[in-house]
Amino acid sequence: MNKMYLIIAAVMLSATAAIAQNSHIADGLASVTAVVGETRTIEDSVAAEPPVKEIPLWKQKLYYGYNFDIYFHHDSRPNRTENGWSIALTPEIGWKLKERVYLGLRFGGSYANYKSSFIVTEIDTTYYTDLRIHVGSWEVAPYVRYRLKTLFNDKLGIWLEAHLYTGMDFPRVAEGNVTHTDFDGLRHAVTYGFQLSPVITYQFNRKSTFQMFFSILSLGYSGTAYCYTDHNEYTNDVIIFSGKLSNLIANQFTPGLYGLKFGIQKSF
């Protein structure tokens, strides 16, 4: 019997020591620790993690960009043929109205260099004359863009864009005799119109998106008013998809059709 009491007492002493040891560990975990001149508990260390920086709304919505346009020019008309090239730079700024709807404004300038061959008919004489023309121009184009579809984890976007535009052309004859041609006394030309065309975009990251324009698939209307030293003249052309496609097949490229227009959009 005495031996049994001794065994029970030994077990109770062991349990008491274990409880005391665990209590010491628990007290150690909850104790105050000195870190670099300040006192923090474990709960304070977890709470001190830096918060995720929230992007302001205007940085999420506002964007800007740069667009480049380079194309070769071939245009046939009843009394003249044009061949040349043009380059343009058009910055833009816009606002992401909704996830699928963007509003923006493009503005900028371009330079064209082309040769224009005229068939000049006088009373009893028909002859040809060649001019070398340099044209500087500027343009403003507000637009609205709607996203039709996304692919590849929302990286690739297919958009439909509608824009209005207006601008001015300032031609200068570098070579040739302008007498009895369309450039005889021409001071400047006012251009304006409407265009509906697809745009393809690819988003590299939150801040950078590549975009490409396809003018060959566009629908639109354009008008031109020519201002001469002694009179003013007005012409207009309706540009449709089938007309541009037939010109492409016939190797008769209208201005702005045979080329490449692309750009980069940047978020803040």
VONUKOL-340024 format. One record per residue: x, y, z of N, C-alpha, C in turn; residue number from 1. Coordinates in steps of 0.2 Angstrom, whole numbers. Each point is the difference from the previous one (the first is absolute). Layout:
<nodes>
[[X Y Z] [X Y Z] [X Y Z] NUM]
...
</nodes>
This chain:
<nodes>
[[4 -6 0] [-4 6 0] [4 6 0] 1]
[[6 0 4] [4 6 0] [3 1 -6] 2]
[[2 -6 -4] [3 1 -6] [-5 3 -5] 3]
[[-6 -1 0] [-5 3 -4] [-1 7 1] 4]
[[0 2 6] [0 7 2] [6 4 -3] 5]
[[6 -3 0] [6 3 -3] [0 1 -7] 6]
[[-3 -5 -4] [-1 0 -7] [-5 6 -2] 7]
[[-5 1 4] [-5 5 -2] [3 7 2] 8]
[[4 0 5] [3 7 2] [5 2 -6] 9]
[[3 -5 -2] [5 1 -6] [-3 3 -6] 10]
[[-6 -4 -2] [-3 3 -6] [-3 7 1] 11]
[[-3 1 6] [-2 7 1] [5 5 0] 12]
[[6 -1 2] [6 4 0] [2 2 -7] 13]
[[0 -6 -4] [2 1 -7] [-5 4 -4] 14]
[[-7 -1 1] [-5 4 -3] [1 8 2] 15]
[[1 1 6] [1 7 3] [6 3 -4] 16]
[[5 -3 0] [6 3 -4] [-1 1 -7] 17]
[[-4 -4 -3] [-2 1 -8] [-4 6 0] 18]
[[-5 1 4] [-5 6 0] [4 6 1] 19]
[[5 0 5] [4 6 1] [4 1 -6] 20]
[[3 -5 -3] [5 2 -6] [-4 3 -5] 21]
[[-6 -3 -2] [-4 3 -5] [-3 7 1] 22]
[[-1 1 6] [-2 7 2] [5 5 -1] 23]
[[7 -3 1] [6 5 -1] [0 1 -7] 24]
[[-1 -5 -4] [1 2 -8] [-6 5 -2] 25]
[[-6 -1 3] [-5 4 -2] [1 7 2] 26]
[[3 1 6] [1 6 3] [6 3 -5] 27]
[[4 -4 -2] [6 3 -4] [-3 3 -7] 28]
[[-4 -4 -3] [-3 2 -6] [-4 7 0] 29]
[[-3 1 6] [-4 6 1] [4 5 3] 30]
[[6 -1 1] [5 5 4] [1 6 -5] 31]
[[2 5 3] [2 6 -4] [7 0 -3] 32]
[[1 1 -6] [7 -1 -3] [3 7 -2] 33]
[[6 2 1] [3 6 -2] [3 -1 -7] 34]
[[-2 5 -4] [2 -1 -7] [2 7 -2] 35]
[[7 1 -2] [2 7 -2] [-2 6 3] 36]
[[0 0 7] [-2 5 4] [-7 1 1] 37]
[[-4 -5 -2] [-7 1 1] [-3 -7 2] 38]
[[-5 0 4] [-3 -6 3] [-6 -2 -4] 39]
[[-1 -6 -3] [-5 -3 -4] [-2 -7 2] 40]
[[-6 -1 0] [-3 -7 1] [0 -3 -6] 41]
[[-1 -7 0] [-1 -4 -7] [-6 3 -4] 42]
[[-5 2 4] [-6 3 -3] [1 6 -4] 43]
[[5 4 3] [2 7 -3] [4 -2 -6] 44]
[[4 -5 0] [4 -1 -6] [-4 -2 -6] 45]
[[-5 -4 1] [-5 -2 -5] [-4 6 -3] 46]
[[-2 5 5] [-4 6 -2] [5 5 -4] 47]
[[7 -1 1] [4 5 -3] [2 -1 -7] 48]
[[-3 -5 -3] [1 -1 -7] [-2 5 -5] 49]
[[4 3 -5] [-2 6 -4] [-6 -2 -4] 50]
[[-5 5 0] [-7 -1 -3] [2 0 -8] 51]
[[-5 -3 -4] [1 0 -7] [-2 7 -2] 52]
[[4 3 -5] [-1 7 -2] [-6 0 -5] 53]
[[-5 4 1] [-6 0 -4] [2 5 -6] 54]
[[-2 -2 -6] [1 5 -6] [-6 5 0] 55]
[[2 6 0] [-5 5 -1] [-5 -1 -6] 56]
[[-6 2 1] [-5 -1 -6] [2 4 -6] 57]
[[3 6 0] [2 3 -6] [5 -3 -3] 58]
[[5 -4 3] [5 -4 -3] [-3 -6 -3] 59]
[[-5 -2 2] [-3 -6 -3] [-4 2 -6] 60]
[[-3 6 0] [-4 2 -6] [3 4 -5] 61]
[[5 4 2] [3 5 -5] [6 -4 -4] 62]
[[1 1 -6] [5 -3 -4] [3 5 -5] 63]
[[6 -1 -3] [2 4 -6] [4 -5 -4] 64]
[[2 3 -6] [3 -5 -5] [3 4 -6] 65]
[[4 -4 -4] [3 3 -6] [-2 -5 -6] 66]
[[-2 3 -5] [-1 -4 -6] [4 2 -6] 67]
[[2 -5 -4] [4 2 -6] [-3 -3 -6] 68]
[[0 4 -5] [-3 -2 -7] [5 1 -5] 69]
[[2 -6 -4] [4 1 -6] [-3 -4 -5] 70]
[[-1 3 -6] [-3 -3 -6] [3 2 -6] 71]
[[-1 -4 -5] [2 2 -7] [-6 2 -4] 72]
[[0 4 -4] [-6 4 -3] [0 -2 -8] 73]
[[-6 -2 -2] [-1 -1 -7] [-7 2 -1] 74]
[[-2 5 -4] [-7 2 -1] [-1 2 -7] 75]
[[-5 -3 -3] [-1 2 -7] [-7 4 -1] 76]
[[0 5 -3] [-6 4 -1] [0 2 -8] 77]
[[-6 2 -2] [-1 1 -7] [6 4 -4] 78]
[[2 5 4] [5 5 -4] [7 0 4] 79]
[[1 -5 4] [6 0 4] [2 -7 3] 80]
[[6 -1 1] [2 -6 4] [5 2 5] 81]
[[0 -2 6] [4 2 6] [4 -7 2] 82]
[[6 1 2] [5 -5 3] [4 3 5] 83]
[[1 -2 6] [4 2 5] [-1 -3 7] 84]
[[2 3 5] [0 -3 7] [-2 6 5] 85]
[[-2 -3 6] [-2 5 5] [2 -3 7] 86]
[[2 4 5] [1 -2 7] [-4 5 4] 87]
[[-3 -3 6] [-4 4 4] [2 -2 7] 88]
[[-1 4 5] [1 -1 7] [-6 3 3] 89]
[[-4 -4 4] [-7 3 3] [0 -2 7] 90]
[[2 4 5] [-1 -2 7] [-7 0 2] 91]
[[-2 -3 5] [-7 -1 2] [-1 0 8] 92]
[[-5 2 2] [-2 0 7] [-7 -3 1] 93]
[[-2 -4 5] [-6 -3 1] [-2 -2 7] 94]
[[-7 -2 0] [-3 -2 7] [-3 -6 -1] 95]
[[1 -5 4] [-3 -6 0] [-7 1 4] 96]
[[-5 1 -4] [-7 1 2] [-3 -6 4] 97]
[[1 -5 -4] [-2 -7 3] [5 -5 -2] 98]
[[-1 -6 2] [5 -5 -1] [1 -1 -8] 99]
[[-6 0 -3] [0 -1 -7] [0 7 -5] 100]
[[-1 5 3] [-1 7 -3] [5 5 2] 101]
[[4 2 -6] [5 5 1] [-2 7 -4] 102]
[[1 5 3] [-1 7 -3] [7 3 -1] 103]
[[2 3 -6] [6 3 0] [1 5 -6] 104]
[[6 3 0] [1 6 -5] [7 -1 -2] 105]
[[1 -1 -7] [6 0 -4] [1 7 -3] 106]
[[6 2 0] [2 6 -4] [8 -1 -2] 107]
[[1 4 -5] [7 -1 -2] [1 3 -7] 108]
[[6 -2 -3] [1 2 -7] [3 -5 -4] 109]
[[1 2 -7] [3 -5 -4] [4 4 -6] 110]
[[4 -4 -3] [3 3 -6] [0 -5 -6] 111]
[[-2 2 -6] [0 -4 -6] [4 3 -5] 112]
[[3 -5 -4] [4 2 -6] [-2 -4 -6] 113]
[[-2 3 -5] [-3 -4 -5] [1 3 -7] 114]
[[0 -4 -5] [0 3 -7] [-7 0 -3] 115]
[[-2 5 -3] [-7 0 -3] [1 2 -8] 116]
[[-3 -5 -4] [1 1 -7] [-7 2 -3] 117]
[[0 6 -3] [-7 2 -2] [0 0 -8] 118]
[[-6 -1 -2] [-2 0 -7] [-3 7 -1] 119]
[[3 4 -4] [-2 7 0] [-3 1 -7] 120]
[[-6 2 -1] [-4 1 -6] [-1 8 -1] 121]
[[3 3 -5] [-2 6 -2] [-4 0 -7] 122]
[[-1 5 -3] [-5 1 -6] [2 -6 -5] 123]
[[5 0 -3] [2 -5 -5] [6 -4 2] 124]
[[2 0 7] [6 -3 2] [-1 -4 6] 125]
[[3 -6 0] [0 -4 6] [7 -2 2] 126]
[[2 1 6] [7 -2 2] [0 -2 7] 127]
[[6 -3 2] [1 -2 7] [5 4 4] 128]
[[-2 1 6] [5 4 4] [1 -4 7] 129]
[[6 0 2] [1 -3 7] [2 5 5] 130]
[[-3 -1 6] [2 4 6] [2 -4 6] 131]
[[5 3 3] [2 -3 7] [-3 4 5] 132]
[[-4 -3 4] [-4 3 5] [2 -2 7] 133]
[[1 5 5] [1 -1 7] [-6 2 3] 134]
[[-3 -4 5] [-6 2 3] [1 -1 8] 135]
[[-1 6 4] [0 -1 7] [-7 1 2] 136]
[[-2 -4 5] [-7 1 2] [-1 -2 8] 137]
[[-6 2 3] [-1 -1 7] [-7 -3 0] 138]
[[-2 -3 5] [-7 -4 1] [-2 0 7] 139]
[[-6 0 1] [-3 -1 7] [-5 -5 -1] 140]
[[-1 -5 4] [-4 -6 -1] [-3 -2 7] 141]
[[-6 2 3] [-3 -3 5] [-3 -7 -2] 142]
[[1 -5 5] [-3 -7 -2] [-3 -3 6] 143]
[[-4 -5 -1] [-3 -5 5] [2 -7 -3] 144]
[[2 -4 5] [2 -7 -2] [-4 -5 5] 145]
[[-2 -5 -3] [-4 -6 3] [4 -6 -1] 146]
[[1 -4 6] [3 -6 -1] [-5 -6 -1] 147]
[[1 -3 -6] [-4 -6 -2] [2 -6 3] 148]
[[6 -2 1] [2 -6 2] [7 0 3] 149]
[[2 -5 5] [7 -1 2] [2 -7 -1] 150]
[[6 -1 -1] [3 -6 -1] [6 -1 4] 151]
[[3 -6 1] [6 -1 4] [1 3 7] 152]
[[-5 -2 4] [0 2 7] [-1 8 0] 153]
[[-4 3 -4] [-2 7 -1] [6 4 -2] 154]
[[5 -3 -3] [6 4 -2] [-2 3 -7] 155]
[[-3 -4 -4] [-1 3 -7] [-7 2 0] 156]
[[-1 6 -3] [-7 3 0] [-2 2 -7] 157]
[[-6 -1 -2] [-2 2 -7] [-6 5 1] 158]
[[2 6 -3] [-5 6 2] [-3 3 -7] 159]
[[-5 3 1] [-3 4 -6] [0 8 2] 160]
[[3 4 -4] [1 7 2] [-3 4 -5] 161]
[[-3 5 2] [-3 5 -4] [3 7 2] 162]
[[2 4 -5] [3 6 2] [-2 6 -6] 163]
[[0 6 3] [-1 5 -5] [7 4 -1] 164]
[[1 3 -5] [6 3 -1] [0 7 -4] 165]
[[4 4 1] [0 6 -4] [8 3 1] 166]
[[2 3 -6] [7 2 0] [1 5 -6] 167]
[[6 2 -1] [2 4 -5] [6 -3 -4] 168]
[[1 1 -6] [5 -2 -4] [4 6 -3] 169]
[[6 1 0] [4 5 -3] [5 -2 -5] 170]
[[-2 0 -7] [4 -3 -5] [5 5 -2] 171]
[[6 -2 -2] [5 4 -3] [3 -4 -6] 172]
[[0 4 -6] [3 -3 -6] [7 1 0] 173]
[[4 -6 0] [7 1 0] [3 0 -7] 174]
[[-3 -4 -5] [2 0 -6] [-6 0 -5] 175]
[[1 3 -6] [-5 0 -5] [-4 6 -1] 176]
[[-3 0 -6] [-4 6 -2] [-7 -1 2] 177]
[[-3 4 5] [-7 -1 2] [-5 3 -4] 178]
[[1 3 -5] [-5 3 -5] [-5 -5 -2] 179]
[[-6 1 0] [-6 -4 -2] [0 -7 4] 180]
[[3 0 6] [-1 -6 4] [-4 2 6] 181]
[[-1 -5 4] [-4 1 6] [3 4 5] 182]
[[7 1 0] [4 3 5] [1 8 -3] 183]
[[-3 2 -5] [1 6 -2] [-4 5 4] 184]
[[4 4 4] [-3 5 5] [-3 -4 6] 185]
[[1 -6 2] [-2 -3 6] [3 2 6] 186]
[[-3 2 5] [3 3 6] [0 -6 5] 187]
[[-6 -3 2] [-1 -5 5] [-6 -4 -2] 188]
[[-1 -6 4] [-6 -4 -1] [-3 -2 7] 189]
[[-6 0 1] [-3 -2 6] [-3 -7 -1] 190]
[[2 -4 4] [-3 -7 0] [-4 -2 6] 191]
[[-5 -4 -1] [-4 -2 6] [-4 -7 -2] 192]
[[-2 -3 5] [-4 -6 -2] [-1 -5 6] 193]
[[-3 -6 -1] [-2 -4 5] [3 -7 -2] 194]
[[2 -4 5] [3 -7 -2] [-2 -5 5] 195]
[[-2 -6 -2] [-1 -6 4] [5 -5 -2] 196]
[[4 -2 5] [5 -5 -2] [2 -5 6] 197]
[[2 -6 -1] [3 -4 5] [6 1 3] 198]
[[2 -1 6] [6 1 3] [2 -7 4] 199]
[[6 -2 0] [3 -6 4] [4 3 5] 200]
[[0 -2 6] [4 2 5] [3 -6 4] 201]
[[6 1 3] [3 -6 4] [3 4 6] 202]
[[-2 -3 6] [2 3 6] [6 -3 3] 203]
[[6 3 0] [6 -3 3] [0 0 7] 204]
[[-3 5 3] [0 0 8] [-5 6 1] 205]
[[-1 2 7] [-5 4 2] [1 7 -4] 206]
[[6 2 -1] [2 7 -3] [1 0 -7] 207]
[[1 -5 -4] [2 0 -7] [-5 -4 -4] 208]
[[-3 3 -5] [-4 -4 -5] [2 2 -7] 209]
[[1 -5 -4] [2 1 -7] [-7 0 -4] 210]
[[-1 4 -5] [-6 1 -4] [2 0 -8] 211]
[[-4 -3 -4] [1 1 -7] [-7 1 -3] 212]
[[0 5 -5] [-6 2 -4] [0 -3 -7] 213]
[[-6 -2 -2] [-1 -3 -7] [-5 4 -4] 214]
[[3 5 -3] [-4 5 -4] [-3 -4 -6] 215]
[[3 -5 -3] [-3 -4 -5] [-7 -2 1] 216]
[[-2 -2 6] [-6 -2 2] [-5 5 2] 217]
[[2 7 -1] [-4 5 3] [-6 2 -5] 218]
[[-5 3 4] [-5 3 -4] [0 8 2] 219]
[[-2 4 -4] [0 7 2] [-2 5 -6] 220]
[[1 6 2] [-2 6 -5] [5 5 1] 221]
[[3 3 -5] [5 5 0] [-2 6 -4] 222]
[[2 6 2] [-1 6 -4] [6 4 0] 223]
[[1 4 -6] [6 4 0] [-3 7 -4] 224]
[[2 5 3] [-1 7 -2] [7 3 -2] 225]
[[1 2 -6] [6 3 -3] [-1 8 0] 226]
[[5 3 3] [0 7 0] [6 3 -5] 227]
[[-2 3 -5] [4 3 -5] [1 8 1] 228]
[[4 3 -3] [1 7 0] [-6 4 -3] 229]
[[-3 -3 -5] [-6 4 -3] [-6 -3 1] 230]
[[-1 -7 2] [-6 -3 1] [0 -6 5] 231]
[[-5 -2 2] [0 -6 5] [-4 -6 -4] 232]
[[2 -6 2] [-3 -6 -4] [-1 -5 6] 233]
[[-5 -4 -2] [-2 -5 5] [-1 -7 -3] 234]
[[3 -5 2] [-2 -7 -2] [-1 -5 6] 235]
[[-3 -5 -2] [-1 -5 6] [0 -7 -3] 236]
[[2 -5 4] [0 -7 -3] [-3 -5 6] 237]
[[-4 -4 -2] [-2 -6 4] [5 -6 0] 238]
[[2 -2 5] [5 -5 0] [-3 -6 4] 239]
[[-1 -6 -4] [-3 -6 3] [5 -6 -1] 240]
[[-2 -5 4] [4 -6 0] [1 -3 -6] 241]
[[-5 -1 -4] [1 -3 -7] [4 4 -5] 242]
[[0 7 1] [4 4 -4] [7 0 1] 243]
[[2 -1 7] [7 0 2] [2 -7 -2] 244]
[[-4 -5 1] [3 -7 -2] [1 -1 -7] 245]
[[-5 3 -4] [1 -1 -8] [7 4 -2] 246]
[[1 6 3] [6 4 -1] [6 -4 2] 247]
[[0 -4 5] [6 -4 2] [1 -5 -5] 248]
[[-5 -4 -2] [0 -5 -4] [3 2 -7] 249]
[[-2 6 -2] [2 3 -7] [7 4 1] 250]
[[3 -1 6] [6 4 1] [0 7 -1] 251]
[[-6 3 2] [-1 7 0] [-2 2 7] 252]
[[6 2 4] [-1 1 7] [-2 7 1] 253]
[[-5 1 4] [-3 7 2] [5 3 5] 254]
[[0 6 1] [4 3 6] [-2 -3 7] 255]
[[6 -2 3] [-1 -3 7] [-2 -7 0] 256]
[[-1 -3 -6] [-2 -7 0] [6 -5 0] 257]
[[5 2 -4] [5 -5 -1] [6 2 5] 258]
[[-1 -2 6] [5 2 5] [-1 -3 7] 259]
[[3 2 5] [0 -2 7] [-1 5 5] 260]
[[-5 -1 4] [-1 5 5] [-1 -4 7] 261]
[[5 2 5] [0 -3 6] [2 4 5] 262]
[[-1 -2 7] [2 5 5] [0 -4 7] 263]
[[2 4 5] [1 -3 7] [-5 5 4] 264]
[[-4 -4 4] [-4 4 5] [4 -1 7] 265]
[[0 5 4] [3 0 7] [-4 2 5] 266]
[[-1 -4 6] [-3 2 6] [4 3 5] 267]
[[-2 4 4] [4 4 5] [2 -5 6] 268]
</nodes>
